[in-house]
Amino acid sequence: MNNFSSLAVTRRLLSFALVLLMAVAVWLSRPPAGAAQDPVLPSATPQGLPGLDLFAERCANCHGETGQGDGPLIQQAGATAPMPFDADYIRAAMPSVMFQQITNGEAAVGMPPFGPASSNPIDETGRWNLVAAVYSLATAPEDVAAGQVVYETQCSACHGNAGLGDGPDAATTDPSASALNDVAYWFNRSNDTVLADLAPGVVPAHTYDLSEEDLRHVVDFTRTFSYDFVDMAELSAPIPQGIIFGTLSNGTTGATLGETEVSLRAFTPDFAETLTLTTTTDVDGNFRFDVTDVPPNWIYIAGATASGLNFSSGADQLRRDDASLELPVTVFDKTSDVSGITIAQLHVVMEFAEDVVQVSQLYIVNNAEEAVFVGTMGDPAQGVVEVAVPDGAENLEFLRSFGAMDSFLPANDFVQTTRGWADPLPLRPGDGALTLLVRYTLPYSSGMSITHPIFYQTGSSTIILPDVGVEVTNSPWVAQAPQSFGQSETFLNYIGPDIPAGQTITMVLEGRPSIVTNAGGAAVANRDQTTELLIGGGALLLAAVGGVFLWRYWQTRERDDDDEEVFAEAVPVVASTESEADELLRAIAALDDDYEAGGIDEADYQTRRAGLKQQLAAVWNR
């Protein structure tokens, strides 16, 4: 029996709370109503190409790859789609207003700021380049081309080919022909406003008979005098020649690896593998691949095998203006020395329903060695990173995230050891090399103890539980001020000291939790999604993207037990020698196969695939 089946309205409230928190954060960061904002103009011509790169990195999650409001984050959260960047939008848009929206955000629609108020701000040039990117996305290249034809036949004689007011007939006009590259003019007017300025009889000394469509096209073209327009069709044309090169080195010894096989794999934006090449490094460890007529959106990753383990470079793309790409590959020796393994953070979140407590424990694992940890037995299949659970724990689940907490995958390959459970995947060097989420249930009674050993030196530790009548009463846990979240919901927060390796932790719970019921009268947890809290450093920090994905994952998991089994089967058990990227690629392929076979509905498929893609991107680019 599942004691944690959730009420649909609770899920909607959770989603609302996520959006509300983001919106409030945005709103608080904005200038107060009525505050004057100085007019802002770009110091240099906004560039569409770098703007599109920035758009793909920072905006496409919500706005979609082509600006149609269909980004994966919007789909996951079930939020209202942003307005599409199309002809209707761009006719009414004003660049200076667009720049302010990008800078300060739009609280009413949950858009965060990307200016100085952001925790990861985009500089002023980048924000103006985003404006150019939006114009490029929303303006049809055929409209710009049509406008250029009209301009060259009707306007350039006076205004000049580049709109500088220096055409051959400019000196004979009265009044003299104006320059059409005036930044202040273009960036404080919409296309509709400019079109109105071109109405017959409005412009002095101008006599022409052009249709409204021709005039709109002229506006589309002449606006490109103020920004660098990018033809999206040209961007999709194949890159004629490209060079992908790098050096293969050993990160443990510092040596380069000569005469060793290196592979190159290319993937589509949907992470479908589309090209595989191999070569051998020279005596100095250098390698090179030459590619021809390749799509510009392919993603490349180089890799090599050492000591039976797979290693890869970061992921990157060729660029039309620089068709050479460096992808160095670093391999590491193996180690069975556990001294470099520590738990940087341990977060414990508890939830209550009926006579059960559900515990979620988040471990953030560091590997300080310049070597891949393969477990104390030297065989990853026998376990690498070990965790323990209390005696009597039921409904045990393991979930894994690689270097980022945007999403988690069920870790169905955990193995049981003599003292607990272990992840069979080798642990790469570095901080935050692995994030594990361990979930289990225990029968609840006031005064109970939750006890289990911790196998590694552990830094900060925290406990979070909803304020429903239960407290943690034993030392060394120290109560902090209660924190509020969402709809006036309060959570208790406790912090603990560092935990030496091998020490047992104990959490004593006192009190009787209050219970809420759903519309049918069935008891449910007062809160069934508290795991979204506390992901990260301090208590009660909300990881919005990760929270949304976990919420959607638990939502689909709880909806139907059979569907849970389907998802479990879609994430296959992999050999210990598989790299993290390979596991994720296999999971994507298995999920695609299951969807094509009709085993998963469209909404669940898109949600799960988006989560897998986010993890793969994080692995490739960490």
N, C-alpha and C positions, 0 to 999 in steps of 0.2 A: 504494500500500500504506500502510495506517495503522500507524505504528510505536508508536502510543500507545493501542491497544485495551486496556481495563482488565479486570482480573480481578474477577468479581463479589464475591469475598470481600474484595478491597481496598476496594470501595465500601462494603461493610458495615462494615469496620474504620474507614473514614473517618467514616461516620455515627456509629458508636459513639464515636469520638474526640471528635467535636463535642459529643455529649450528655455524655460523660464530663467534658470540660473545663468545660462549663457547670455540671454537677453539683458538681464539685470546687470551683469558684469559690463556688457557693452554700454548700457545706458549710463552707468555710473562714471564711465570713462569719458563721456562726451562733455563738451562745454555746456554750461547751464543755458537754459532757454533765454534767448535774447542776447546772448553774448556775441559780441561783434567778431567776425572772422575776416581777416584781411584777404582781399582778392589774391589768388595765387595763380601765377603763370609759369609755364615751364622755362627753365633756363637754357634748355637745348631742345631741339626737335625730338618729340617722343618717338621711340623706335618700336615698331610692331613686332619684329622678330624676337628680341629679348623679352618683350612684353608677353608674347605667347608662351615662351619657356617658363616665365614666372607664373603665368595664368595656369599652366598645366601643373605646376608645383604647389601653388597656394590656393587656387580658386576652383579648379575642376572638380574637387571632391563634392562641392555643392552645386556649382553651375554646370557641370558636365564638360566633357572634352571639347565640345563645339559651342558651349554657351547656351544650351537649350534648357537649362534648369533640371537636368536629369542625372546629377552626380550621385555616386554611390552613397555618400553620407546622408543625403536627403532621402534616398530610398530606404536606408537602414532605419532612420529615425521616424519615418512616416510623416515628415514635416511637409509643409506647403512648398511647392517648387518655386524657385525664384523666377522672375520674369525672364523669358527667353531673350537673348540678344539677337534680334531680327530687325527687318526693315522698319517695322512700326516703332520698335524701341529707339532705334538710332535716329529716326526723324525728329523725335521729341527730346532726345538727350542733349545735355549741355556739358561740354568737357569739364568746365570748372566745377560744376555740381558733381559730376562723376568722380572727380578727384577728391572732393570733400567727403563723398560717401565712402570711397576706398580708405581714406585717411581715418575718418571717425567712426565708420561703421553705421549700421542702421538698426537700432534697437528694436524697432517695430517688427522687423522681419527676422530678427536673430542673427544679423550679419555682424561679425566681430570687426573691430578696428584693425587696420594694418599700418597705421601711422605710429607716432611716438607712444600712444597709449597701449600699444600691443606689447606682449611679452616677447614677441619675435617680429619686430617692426620691419617694414620694407622702406628703403630710403626713398627720398622724394623723386629721384630719377626713375626708380623702379615703379613707383605709383603712377607716374605719367606714362611710362611705357605700358602699364596695364590699360590705361585709357586707349592708347593706340591699338592694343591687342583687341579690345572690345569693338572698336570701330572696324578692325580687319575682320573679326568674326561676323559682325552684323551687316557688313556692306558687301553686296554681291560683286565679284570682280567684273562680271559682264556689264554691270551698271557703271562702274568706274571706266571701263573701256569705252562704253557708249558715250559717256560724258566727255571723255578725251576727244573723241571724234567731233562732237559738237563744239567743244572749246577751241580746237585747232582751226575749225572753219569759221567760227563766229566771234571768237574772243581774243585769240593769241596775237592778232595783228596789232592790237593796242596794248594788251596786258602782258604780252611776252610769253614765250614757251613755258617758263617756270613761274609765271605769275608775278614777276618783279616789276611790272609796269613799264617795261622797256621794249615793247614791240616796235616794229618799223613805223607804224602809224601813230605811236604814242604822242609824238611832239605836235601833231596836227589836231589833236582832240581838244575840245573845250567843254567842260573842264578836262584837265589832263588825266590820262589813264592812271588809275590807282594801282598800287601793289596789292596783290591778293594773298600775300603770305603774312599778313599782319596777325601776329599771335593773339593780341588782345581782341581783335575782331572775331576770330574763329572760336576761341575758347570761352567766349561769353555769349555765344549764340548757338541755338540748335539749328539743324538743317531746315526745319520748318520756318524758323525766323529768317534764315538766309533766303529761302525760297520766296517768302513774302517780299523781301527787299528787291527781288528780281521781277516782280510783277510788271507787266507792260505799263509804261508811263511813269514808273517810280524812279528808275535810274536815269539821270540827265544825259542827254546826247546819245541815248541808245534807242535804236529802232530795230526790232527783230520780231519775228513771228515764229516763236517756238512753243511747242506743246508743253503742258505741265510735266509730262514724263521726261521730255528732253531737258527741261530746266532742273528737274530733280537729279537727273544723271550728271548735269554740269555741276551741281552742288556737291554730289558725291566725289566727282573728280577734283574739283578745285579745293575741297577740304584737304585732299592729300598734300597740298602745298604746306600744310601746317603739321603733318605727322607722316611718318614713314609707313605707308600702307603695305600689307602683305597679302598677296594672292594665295589663298588657302589651297587652291588647286595646284599651283606651282610647288607648294611645300610637300605635296604628296607624290610628286614625280620622283622616280628612282634617282639615287645618287650614282653617277656613272662609275666612279672609282673610289675606293676607300682602303686605308691601311690601318690595321689593328696590330699593335705591337706591345711588348712588355719584357720584363725580366722575371725569371723564376728564381726565387731565393728561399733560403731556410731561415725562418724567424727565430729559431732556437740557437743556431750556430752563427748566423750572419753570413753564411757562405752562399754563393750563387750555385745553381745546379745546371751543369752543362750536359748536353746530350741526353735530355730527358723529354719524354713525350708531354705535349701540352695540347689541350683541346680548346676549341672555340665553339660556343653554342649561341645561336641567335633565336630570339623569341619575338612573337608578335606582342602588341600591347595587352592582349588577353592571356599572355604567357603560354601560348602554344609554341612548342619547339619547332622551328622551321628550317634550321641549317646547323650542320655539325661538320667541323673541319678539325684535322689534327696535323701537328707538325712536331719537329724535334728542336730543342734549343741548341744553340751553338755552344762552343766550349766555355763561353762567358755567361751562359744562362739566358741569352737573348732569344726572343722568338718574334715572328712576324706572320701575319695573315693578310693576303690581298683579296678584296672582294670587289665585285663589279655589279652594276645595275641592281642595287639593293634598295628596298623601301627605306625611307628616312626614319620611319617609326620603329624599326627593329631595335631590340634591346640585346646587347652583347655581353657575354660573360665568359671569361677564360678560366680554365681549371687544370689541375694536375692531381695525380695520385701519389701519395708518399706514405710508406709504412702501412699500407692497406687502408688509408683514410683519404677521402676526397677533400680537396681544398679549391677555393675559387677566388677570383678577383671580385671587385665591386662590379656593379652593372652600370653600363653607360650606353650612349648612342652616338653614332656618327652625326656630324653636322654639315650642312651643305657648304657653309663658309669655311669649314675646317674639317676635311674628310680624313683626318688622322686621329686615332684614338689610342691612348695608352692604358693598358689593363694589366698592371703588374700582379703577379700571383705569389703569395707567401705561404709556404707550408711550414709545419711545425713537427718536431719530434713528439713522441708519446712520453707520458710520465704516469707513474702510479703513486707518486708522492702526494699525499693528501694535505700536506702542510700549507699549500697555497690556496686551498679551497676555503672560502668563508661565506657566511650569509650576511650580506650587507644590510638587509632589512627583512624583518619578519612581521607580518601584519595578520592579526587574527580577527575575524568578523563572525559574530554569532547571531543567529536568528532563532525564533521560537515559534512552535506551533503545537497545540495540544500538549502531550507529555514528551515532546522531543525537542532537542536543541540541535540545530544544524551548524556546523563549524566549517568555516572556509579559511584556510591558512595560505597566505601568499609569501613565497620565498623568492628573494632576489639574490642570485648566486654570483659570486665573483671567483675568477681564477687568476691569481696573481703570478703564476708561473708563465714563462715564455714557452709553453709546451701544452699539448692537448692532454687533458686528464682523461684517462681511460678506466678509472676505477682502481681500487687497491689490489684487485686480483689480476690486473693487467689485461682483462678480457671484458670489453664493454657489454657483451651479452650477459654477463653475470652481474651487471649493475655498475653505474658510475656515481651519480649523486644520489645519496640515500636520504630518506625521510621516514619518520615513525609516526604512527597514529595510536591513540589510546586503545587499551584493551576493550573489546566490546563494540568498537566502531563499526557501523553498518553503512550501506549505500555509499561505499567508497568510490571516489572519482579522482582522477588525475587529469589536469589540463596543463598545457605547455605553451609558452610564448617565447619567441626568439628575439631578445634584445629590445623589444618594444611591447607595450601593454595595450596596443590598439585592439588586439583580439587574441583569443586563446583557441587552441585546438585540443580536442580530447586526446590524451596520451594513452592509447590502448595497449601500448607495448611495455608498460612498466612491469618489472619482474619482482617477485617476492624474494627477500633475502632472510638470513637467519635473525636479523634484528629489525626488519621493517620492509620497506619497498624501495626500489631504485629505478632511476631513469637509465635506459641502456644506451642513450646517445652520448658519444664522446663530448667533452666540454671544452670548447675553444678558450683561448686565453682572453682575458679582459674583464673589465667591470661590467656587471649586468649581463654576463654571458648567457644566463638562462633565468627565466622567470617561471616558477612552478606554482600552480594553484591546486591545493589538496582540499577536497571537500568530503565530509562524512557526517553521519548523524549518531547521536547517543540518546538513550532514554534520559529524560530530565527529571530531577527532583531537587528541591531546595537543599543546599549544603553539599551538593555533589562536587567532585573534583575531576577536572580534565587534566590528565597527566601523561606525558610521554617524553622521551629523551630527544635532545638536539645533538646531532653528530658533528657539527662544525661550529667554530667560533662565530658568534652571531653579534652583530652590531645593534642597531636600534630595533626595539620590539614594541608593538602596540596592540591593544585590544579595543575593538569597537563593538558596541551592541546597542540596539534600540532601547530607549528609556521606557520600558514596559513593566517595570517592577522587579527587575533582576539586577544585581550588582556583583562585581568582582570584589571579594572581601579579604583576600590574603596578600601578604607581602611576597615579592617585592613590587607588586603592581601599584602604581600611584595614580589616583584619580585626578583627572584634569577637569577644567570647566566644561560642562555639557555644551554641545554644539548643536545648532539648528540646521536643518536642511529642508529645502522644498517647502511644502505646505505646513510650516510650523512643526515639523517633526523633529524630535530631539534625540540625540544619540549620546551615550556615555562613552568616555574616552579614557583609556588608561595607558600609561607608558611604563616600560620596564628597563632594567639595566642591561648592559652587555651580558651575553650568555656564553660561558666557556664551553669549548667542545666537550661533548660527552655528558653535560649536565642535564638533569631532568627538570622540565618546567611543569609547574602546577598552577591551575586556575580554579579557584573555588567560587562557585556561584551560589548566591543566596537570594531568595525571593521567589514569588510566583508570578509568571508572566501573564499579563492581560491578553485576552484572545478576542479577535474580531471575527465576524462571520460574514459569509457572502450572501447573495440574494437568496440562495436556497437553504440558508441556515447552516451550511457546513463551516466548520472551523478552519481558518487559514492563519498563516503567520501574520503577526502585526506588520511585518515588513519582510518581503522575501527577496529583496535585491540589494541588501546592504553591502554586498561584496564590491559594488561599484564605487563605494566610498573607500578612501584610504589607499587607493592604488597610487603609489608615489611616495614622497617623503613624509610630510607632516600629516597629522590626523585630519580626517574629513576633507581631503583634497579630492575633487571630482575629476576623473579622467573622462571627459565627455565622449570622445570617440570610442574608447574602450568600453565605457558604460553602456553606450547604445548597442554595441555589438554583443556584449554579454547578455544584455536584456533581450535582444532578438534571439540569441542562441537559446537562452533558457525558455523564452516564450515558445519557440518551435519545439524544443525538447519536451516541454510539459504538455503541449497540445495533444501529442499522440505518442504512446510508447513505441508503436511500430516505426514511427518516423525517427525516433531516437536510434533504433537499431540500424535504420538505413544510413543515418549520418555516421554512426560508428563504423559501418562497413565501408563508407566512402573515404575513411582515413586509414589506410592499410598499415599493418605492422611492417616496419622496414628493418633491414639488416643494420647492425650497429655501425657498419662502415659507410652508410649513406650520409651525405652531407645534409645539413638542415634545409638547404635550398632544394635538394633532390626530394626530400620528404614532402615538402610543400608542393612541388611540381606534381608529384605522384598523387597527392591529395586532390589537387585541382583536376587532374585527368580523371581520377576515379569519380569525382563529383560530376564532371561533365558527362561521363558515361552513364551514371545513374540518372541524371536528368534526361538524357536522350532516350533512356529506356522507360521513362515515365515514372520513376521511383520518387521524384521530388517535384513539388509544384514550383511554379515560376518565381514566386516571391521568396520562398525559402532558398531556392537555388541562387538567386541573385545576391541575397544577403550573405550566404555562406561563401560564395565565390569572392565577393568583395572583401570579406574578412581574410580569406586566404591570400588574395592578391596584396593586401596591405602588409601582411606578415612577410611575404616573399620580397616585396620592395624594401622592407626594413632590413631583412637579412642581407640582401644584395648591396645595400648602401650604407651599412653601419661601418 
